[in-house]
Amino acid sequence: MASSHIQQVHPEHPNRLSVRNLATIGIFSILITVIAIVIAIAASPVLYFSLFVSSPLIAFITAPIYMFMVLKVHKRGTVFLYCFILALIYLISGTPYLAPWLLIAGFLGEFVMAGRGAYTNLFRISISWIICTLFRASNGMIDLWFFSKQYLASGVSREHYDQVTRFYFSAPWVLLILLIAAVGAIAGCWIGAEMLKKHFQKSGLLQ
């Protein structure tokens, strides 16, 4: 029934993103970004909260929104376009060197979603969200590893720079930060899946 509905809406290109699909992805991507910015700003005054709690909290809270977006559109290109919008935001926000990092996340996310029925499979959608989360959680690391001059020029104090460097240049700390972020993404996807099953299983969309 779900597939026949899609064919009625897009009889010639049932898998092509429509203007309505693009608008849906844009709206939800901006919503996720706004929530992420609010949490990041609230966490920024406390270094440890910013490093260890901010990313998993963002991943947890926004996972259901991301999953709803993907299921609502359920077409290839959704994950990449979401990451592309994030890349554009980084491009215009003064950190254009991070944009390619998000595009890589988009390519990997679409790779995970390759195959028939992936865009209606909660497990595959969850994996794509974990990938997006890990790339976003490592943005600050990329800043310090490859663009330390630009990072210092952004206005952060030398003391803050030295504190963050102590964590981001330590493999065990980096792995722990990414692991906690992944746990937040997994927990958010689990909650999101339970919420969305009630909405989408009735329509026959979920696999």
Buried (B, 14 or more C-beta within 10 A) or exposed (E): EEEEEBEEEBEEEBEEBEEEBBEBBBEBBEBBBEBBEEBBEEBEEEEEEBBBBBBBBBBBBBBBBBBBBBBBBBBBBBBBBBBBBBBBBBBEEEBEBBBEBBBEBBEBBBEBBEEEEBBBBBEBBBBBBBBBBBBBBBBBBBBBBEBEEBBBEEEEEEEBBEBBBEBBEEEEBBEBBBEBBBBBBBBBBBBBBEEBEEEBEEEEBBE
